Amino acid sequence: MQQHPQEIVDMFNEFKSAQTNLLNVKEFLQLLQEAGLEKNCQMLTKKLNMKKNENLNLIQFAQCFNFDPDVYENFEMLFQIIDSSNSKKISKQELKKQCEILGMQFNDKDIDIMINQIGSDEQGVVSRDKLWSMLQQYKNYEIQQ
């Protein structure tokens, strides 16, 4: 049986239905909103909104807490959160800021090299697709080392 972090199990147990042993996503999202937490939990909120009319078991609920940016769906959601203008592009400054927030160990020189290697139609701006492609190349390069 898969072991889930205790915090997720506790949260699930707190909000699940006693009758069905399932968590109603719509009700849980409403509780997040009422508590003012939806802004702090944007990634989780996006994932749960896709399952808004469902009832989840513990395994399904725990899967909503997988935020690994190497999974394209997660990367795309993160990019949507970062890209507030919905232009599917991100500035060099915003990329640097998000790398720090996400704990990615890229320094300014790394980011400059990435942007130059990716190429861009606009100065200092990177598209979502080119960034994803570059991150995959970087990951493959790291694995080979």
C-alpha positions as CSV (number, residue, x, y, z in Angstrom):
1,M,0.0,0.0,0.0
2,Q,1.3,3.4,-1.0
3,Q,2.3,5.6,2.0
4,H,1.1,9.3,1.8
5,P,2.4,12.2,3.8
6,Q,0.6,12.3,7.1
7,E,-0.6,15.9,6.5
8,I,-2.4,14.8,3.4
9,V,-4.0,11.8,5.2
10,D,-5.0,14.1,8.0
11,M,-6.5,16.6,5.7
12,F,-8.4,13.9,3.7
13,N,-9.7,12.4,6.9
14,E,-10.9,15.8,8.2
15,F,-12.9,16.6,5.1
16,K,-14.1,13.2,3.8
17,S,-17.7,12.1,4.0
18,A,-18.3,9.7,6.9
19,Q,-20.8,7.8,4.8
20,T,-18.8,7.4,1.5
21,N,-15.3,7.8,2.8
22,L,-14.7,10.1,-0.2
23,L,-13.8,13.8,-0.4
24,N,-16.2,16.0,-2.3
25,V,-14.0,18.3,-4.4
26,K,-16.6,21.1,-4.8
27,E,-17.1,21.4,-1.0
28,F,-13.3,21.3,-0.4
29,L,-12.7,24.0,-2.9
30,Q,-15.4,26.1,-1.3
31,L,-13.7,25.7,2.1
32,L,-10.3,26.7,0.6
33,Q,-12.0,29.8,-0.8
34,E,-13.8,30.7,2.5
35,A,-10.5,30.3,4.4
36,G,-8.8,32.6,1.9
37,L,-6.3,29.9,0.9
38,E,-7.0,29.6,-2.8
39,K,-4.3,32.2,-3.7
40,N,-1.7,30.4,-1.5
41,C,-2.7,27.0,-3.1
42,Q,-3.0,28.0,-6.7
43,M,-1.5,24.8,-8.1
44,L,-3.7,22.6,-5.9
45,T,-6.8,24.7,-6.7
46,K,-6.1,24.3,-10.4
47,K,-5.8,20.6,-10.1
48,L,-9.0,20.3,-8.0
49,N,-11.0,22.5,-10.3
50,M,-10.4,20.0,-13.0
51,K,-12.1,17.4,-10.7
52,K,-14.7,19.8,-9.4
53,N,-17.7,17.5,-9.8
54,E,-15.9,14.4,-8.4
55,N,-15.6,12.6,-5.1
56,L,-12.0,11.5,-4.5
57,N,-10.6,8.6,-2.5
58,L,-7.3,9.1,-0.5
59,I,-5.1,8.0,-3.4
60,Q,-6.8,10.4,-5.9
61,F,-6.6,13.2,-3.4
62,A,-3.0,12.6,-2.7
63,Q,-2.2,12.6,-6.4
64,C,-3.4,16.2,-6.5
65,F,-0.4,17.2,-4.3
66,N,2.1,16.0,-6.9
67,F,3.7,19.2,-8.1
68,D,6.7,17.8,-9.8
69,P,7.6,20.3,-12.6
70,D,9.1,17.4,-14.7
71,V,5.5,16.3,-15.3
72,Y,4.2,18.3,-18.3
73,E,0.7,18.8,-16.8
74,N,2.3,20.3,-13.7
75,F,4.8,22.4,-15.7
76,E,1.9,23.8,-17.8
77,M,-0.1,24.7,-14.7
78,L,2.9,26.4,-13.1
79,F,3.5,28.3,-16.3
80,Q,-0.2,29.4,-16.4
81,I,0.2,30.7,-12.8
82,I,3.4,32.6,-13.6
83,D,2.1,33.9,-17.0
84,S,-0.5,36.2,-15.6
85,S,-1.0,37.9,-19.0
86,N,-1.7,34.5,-20.6
87,S,0.7,35.3,-23.4
88,K,2.4,31.8,-23.2
89,K,5.7,33.7,-22.7
90,I,7.7,34.6,-19.7
91,S,10.3,37.4,-19.2
92,K,13.8,36.7,-18.1
93,Q,13.2,38.5,-14.8
94,E,10.1,36.5,-14.0
95,L,11.9,33.3,-14.9
96,K,14.7,34.1,-12.5
97,K,12.2,34.9,-9.8
98,Q,10.3,31.6,-10.3
99,C,13.5,29.6,-10.3
100,E,14.3,31.0,-6.9
101,I,10.7,30.3,-5.6
102,L,10.8,26.7,-7.0
103,G,14.3,26.1,-5.5
104,M,15.8,25.5,-8.9
105,Q,19.6,25.9,-8.6
106,F,20.0,28.1,-11.7
107,N,22.1,31.3,-11.3
108,D,21.8,34.3,-13.6
109,K,24.5,33.0,-16.0
110,D,22.6,29.7,-16.3
111,I,19.4,31.5,-17.1
112,D,21.1,33.7,-19.7
113,I,22.7,30.7,-21.3
114,M,19.3,28.9,-21.4
115,I,17.5,31.9,-23.0
116,N,20.3,32.4,-25.5
117,Q,20.3,28.6,-26.3
118,I,16.5,28.5,-26.6
119,G,16.4,31.6,-28.9
120,S,13.5,34.0,-28.8
121,D,11.5,36.1,-31.1
122,E,11.5,38.9,-28.5
123,Q,14.5,40.1,-26.5
124,G,14.5,38.6,-22.9
125,V,11.3,36.6,-23.3
126,V,10.9,32.8,-23.5
127,S,7.9,30.9,-24.7
128,R,6.3,28.1,-22.7
129,D,7.0,25.4,-25.3
130,K,10.7,26.4,-25.8
131,L,11.2,26.5,-22.0
132,W,9.7,23.0,-21.6
133,S,11.9,21.7,-24.4
134,M,15.0,23.3,-22.9
135,L,14.2,21.9,-19.4
136,Q,13.9,18.4,-20.9
137,Q,17.2,18.7,-22.7
138,Y,18.8,20.0,-19.4
139,K,17.3,17.1,-17.5
140,N,18.5,14.6,-20.0
141,Y,22.0,16.1,-19.9
142,E,22.1,15.9,-16.1
143,I,21.1,12.2,-16.2
144,Q,23.9,11.5,-18.6
145,Q,26.5,13.1,-16.4
